[in-house]
Amino acid sequence: MTSKQEPWTRLSHSTKLPGWVAYNPRTMRPPPLSGDTKQMKILSWNVNGLRNIEGDVKDFMNLIPGYEYNYWSCSVARLDYSGTGVISRVKPISVQYGIGIAEHDQEGRVITLEFENFYLVNAYVPNSGRGLRRLVYRVDSWDPSFADFVEKLESFKPVIVCGDLNCARQSIDIHNPPAKTEDAGFTEEERESFQINFDMRGFVDTFRKQHPKAVGYTFWGENQRRNDKGWRLDYFLASGSIIDRVHDSYILPDVTSSDHSPIGLVLKL
């Protein structure tokens, strides 16, 4: 694939500021760690549903050789609505589904795996929806409850939160910010909630730390990927105490089989 066919290599932001550059994983990722460095590679991807795959979710989770451990959860409140899953080569110490609050745990949005050195929290944060019908639930109830859950985990060991967090944090994270301030995922309320519940609690946006001025998106609306008119909604957030062990935090925009692209993290153990 040539650069002419890779829209993300061209800076397409509508209100770009001096110093901003287009994120290109082919040129902006660090060299791999040496083979004798103990590390864990984590990939997070909103696959836009499994309803078109034959068989059930458990069958799908067993398709990838070498990933013996798999865990999944789905909505019991609404069919084909939401869910999360994790497949792993490494057996976790423990697994927890949900955050322990019935109101929030009916949609299968959180799975937590405990490993030796950290907790991995896989999350699919509720979208505020058309007409912002779930905005109040999102910012007044879900966000603080989820952040409290993560903060409690952090009292035992560092935490990495990954997944579709359904919020573009800053203007750099969305193609046309002036036109999107009333859209779910970029309202002032959602961005303020992100700041209060994650930034101010010490969780670090690993991609933004590694690439302070890179314009990179993880989600595109219909027919928008070819022009790179996207949003960065998917994240790896890490406890401040573990941030120095993050070797790489990246986006794979050339994976196009969903409306989201995968994001990855390489963590030194």
N, C-alpha and C positions, 0 to 999 in steps of 0.2 A: 504494500500500500504506500503510495507516495504522499508527500506532504500536501499536495493539492487536493487529495482525497480525504484529508484529515482536518475537518473543520475546527477542532479544538486547538489546532496549532496557530490559528489566526485570532487575534484579540478582537472579539466582537462585542464587548461590553458597550452599552449605549452611553454611559457617562463615565468612561474610564478616566482615572487620575494618573498623573505623572508617576512613572516607576512601575505601574501595573504591567504584567506580562502574561501571556497565555500559558497555562500549565500544559507541559508536554512531557508525559512520563518517559518517553524515549530518550530525553536529554536531561531531565531534571531529577531523576532518582539517583541516590548514592550508589556506589559500588556494593555488590553483595558482601555480607560478612564472610569471613573465612570459615572453612568447613569445620574447624575445631572450636568455633565459638558457639556456645550453647544458646539457642534461640528458639522462638516460636513465631510462626507465620500465621496470621489470622486474616481471613477474608470475610467481608460482610456484603450481602447483596439482596436487595429487594427484587425478587424474581417476578413480581407482578402476578402472583397466583399460580397454583398448580392444578387448576380445575380441568385443564386440557390434557393432562397427562394421564394415561391409562393406569389403572391400579390406584391404591390409596397412598397417603402421604408416607406411611412407613415403608412401603415398597420403594418409593423414590429415594428415601433417606439411605437405603442400603445399596444404591446403585454404584457408588464410588468405591473402588477397591482400596483397601488399606485404612479406611475410616470406619473402624469397628464400632465406635460409640456414637449413638445418635439419639437425639431428644427433640420432641416437637410438641407444640401446643396450638390449638386453634380455637376460634370463637365458638362458644356454646350459645351465644345470644342471637347470632345471625349466621346462617349458612353462607359459606364462601365469602366471608367478609374480611377476616384478618387472622393472623397467626404468625408464629415464629418457629424456627427449627435450627438445630445445631448438629453438625457432624464433626467428629474429632478423631484424630489418631491417638490422642492422649486421653487416658481415662481420668475423668475429674474426681476429685475427692468427694464432692457432693453436688447435687443438682436441686434447684428450687424453681418451681413454676409460679409465676405471678409475684405480687408484692405483699400479699397477705391481707388485702382489702377486697372484699367481695365485689364491691361496686366497680372496681377497676380490673378484676381478674376474670371477667366473663368473656373477654375478647382475645385471649391467648397472646397477649402482647409482650410478655417478658419471660425469658428463661435465664437463670443465673447458674453458671458453672464455677465451682471453686477449684482452683488449681493450687499448687504448692506456694507460688509466689504472688498470686493475685486472684481476684474474682473477675470473671468475664460476664458482663450483663448484656444480653442480646435483647434489644428493644425495638418495638415498632410503635412509635408515639402516635396517638390519635390525630387524625387530620381534622382541622376545624370545620371543614366541609363547605359545601355551597351555601352561600348566604351567611357564612360564619355561624351556622346553627349550633356547632359544638364548641365555639370559642370559649364561652364562659366555663363549661366543663373542663376544657383543656387547660386553661391558664389558672383557674381558681381551685381546681380539684386535682386533676391528674398530675400536672407538672410538679406541684409541691409534694404530693404524696410519693411520686416516683423518686424525686430528689431526696426526700427523707429516707426512703428505703436504701438508696445508693449510699448516702452518707453514713447510715448505720453499718452497712457492710464495710465501709472504709475504716471504721473504728477497729476492725480486726486485721485487715490487710489491704493493700492498694486495690483499686478498682479500675477496670477498663469498661467503658460503656460503648457499645457499637450498635449501628443500625440506622434505620430511617427515622430521624428525629423530627421530620416535618417542619423544619424552620430554617430559613436562610438567615443566618445570624446578622450579617452586615450587607451594605450595599455592594461590596465586591462579590458577594455570593449569589447574585441574581442578575440576569442579563439587563433588565430594564427596570431598575428600582422605582423611579418616579411613577410608573404606570401600575405598580403592583402593591401599593401600600394598603389597599383594601382587600387584597386576595389572601386566602388562607395560606399560611406559611410565611407571610412577610408583613403581617400587621404589626403595629407598634406594640400591641399587647403581647403577642407571641415572642417578639424579639426581646422585650423587657423581661418576660418570664424566663427565657433562656439565660439571660444575663444574671438574674437573681438566683435561679435554681442551679445553675451549673458554673458559670464564670465566677460568681462571687463566692461560691463554695469551694473554689480552688481546683475545679476540673479544667483541664487544658485541651483545647481543640488541637489535636496533634498535627493535622494537615496545615492549619494556619500557622502554627509555630514553625513548622519546617519551611513553609512557603508564605511569608508574610504578605507578599504582593502578587501572588499568582492567582489568576482568574481561572478556576476550574469548576466545572459543574458535574453533578451526579444524576440529575433528573432533567428530562425534556418533555414538554407537551407534545401532542400529536403534530408530526411533520416539522418539529422545531430542531431536532438533533442535527440535521444537515446544515443548518445555519448557526449552530451552537448557541441557540437562544434558550439557555437553561437555568437551572437552580442548583445550588449545593445544599442538599437536604440530608445527606448521609454522612455520618461522622464516626470517628474514634475519639472519644474523650477519655483522658487518663488522669488519675490522681497526680497531683504535683510531685509526690514522693517517688513516682515511677517514671516521670517524663524523661529523665536523662537516659533511660534504658530503651527509649524508642529510637530505633535506627532508621526506620523509614515509615512514612505515612503517605499513601498514594491513591490515585484514581486510575481505573482502567477504562477510559472512554471509548476504546475500540470494541468493547464487548457490548453488542447492540441488541441482544435478544430479549431485552426488557426495556421499559421506559426509564429504568434506573441502570446505571453502570455499577459494577462492583468497586468497592474500596478495600484497600489492604493495609496491614500494619505488620512490621517486623520488629519484634521485641527481643532484646538481649536478656537472657535469664541469669 
